[in-house]
Amino acid sequence: MATKVVMEALSPTMEEGRLVKWLKNEGDQVKTGETIAEVETDKAIMELVARADGVLRKRLLPENEAAPVGQLIAVIASPDENIDALVGGAAAPAAKTSTSAESPAKADATSVPRAASQAQGEASTPPQEKVASAPPASPSTVRPAAPAAQPDGSNGGRTKSSPLARRMASASGLDLQAVQGSGPGGRIIKRDIEAAVASGSATQPAIGARVPGPQSLVPAADSRDVPLTQIRKTIARRLSESIGPIPTFYLTAEFDMERVAEMRTAMAAIGDEFKVSFNDIVLKAVATALAQHPEVNAHWLGDKIRYFNRVHLGMAVAIEDGLITPVIFDADRKRMSEISRESRELAKRARDRKLKPEEYTGSTFSVSNLGMFGIDQFTAIINPPEVGILAIGALEDKPVVVDGALVARKRMRVTMSCDHRVVDGALGAKFLQTLRRLIENPLMLVY
């Protein structure tokens, strides 16, 4: 019995995935649980595993092409099984479920922080659907040629083609209407454009001819177009859901970091296992303050506010393609040395694109630190459904007045972005007061 290999939802907010690399070729034997491809989700590069034993008979999605969740991308079957009907029906787009149709903000809002094993179970897709094999084809059966690409009526009359194929056609001056697609349902894909260009079908537009699509004043030779990665698409979508709809206000405070510096130096002198960064101490202080102010440790869910009894701290990490926020769970209950070790491991896994879905979902509040880049002060954008985020600036020696004398002290500015629907000005100010007390008296963090 043939088994459909579909684009799985490998992260809770994933709506489509880009196939980075096939690890199995057509005709290779595969076993249940064996990795057959690498897929770029909206957060990381994940492994796509086989859900049945058999032979990888057909790969329907080329490398570097994207497909929506649920779309058929390959077929696993026995060596002599007829899969023509299954492959021919791959043109029908997979219907989006109500879950994938929900906006990421709504999906996040209805999720509750959970243990890693439970999160992994929720994020996984049901086993790939098994279907009955088609009857064996007779020797006289003639396979129909792939249908020519037809304008997609549901897409404004546009020819069915992949984004990469459209870009290649535009660069080559190729008319898509004249290209016969070999993809599912006659969809034009990369190899069709390459074949058309090789056969000499590509023509340059006539001088003065109108070229469809948005035009740039910058000559093409002086610029380059880079397709959006899945994570950059997600960042763009999520930020548009945050900065506009959320009524945000900002609170800035400057903390004295002299005692933190002294404590950090003393801890490092004890041994390497006690070495922590300024960021580790700030993370511990923020988590402790959140435990004392659960009104800030909350999610806005539209028709209700959810207050959390546990502190799961999101830690913004810059990666090559954008930004991701791994989570330190129960951060208020962990020692600074534990937070230090975990934050380093999460940051490394984030930069290597190896984070699991349960490692970057479920945060109740987030922290973003650009101080190491020399940024004095900045405002961060709230990650919905959270109701606040703290932006950490650089640690600097500044002249301040202490007991009537002008002295140099280490100082640091922080700015809290607050969702006014949940966090009022006075509430945000009280949270920062508690944070100031903890940071300026850091021994309170090690009791």
Secondary structure, 3 states (H helix, E strand, C coil): CEEEEECCCCCCCCCEEEEEEECCCCCCEECCCCEEEEEECCCCEEEEECCCCEEEEEECCCCCCEEECCCEEEEEECCCCECHHHHHHHHCCCCCCHHHHCCHHHHHHCCCCCCHHHHHHHHCCCCCCEECCECCCCCCCCCCCCCCCCEEHHHCCEECECHHHHHHHHHHCCCHHHCCCCCHHHCECHHHHHHHHHCCCCCCCCCCCCCCCCCCCCCHHHCCCCCCCHHHHHHHHHHHHHCCCCCEEEEEEEEECHHHHHHHHHHHHHCHHHCCCHHHHHHHHHHHHHHHCCCCCEEECCCCEEECCCCCEEECEEECCEEECCEECCHHHCCHHHHHHHHHHHHHHHHCCCCCHHHCCCCCEEEEECHHHCCCCCCCCCCCCECEEEEEEEEEEEEEEECCEEEEEEEEEEEEEEECCCCCHHHHHHHHHHHHHHHHCHHHHCC
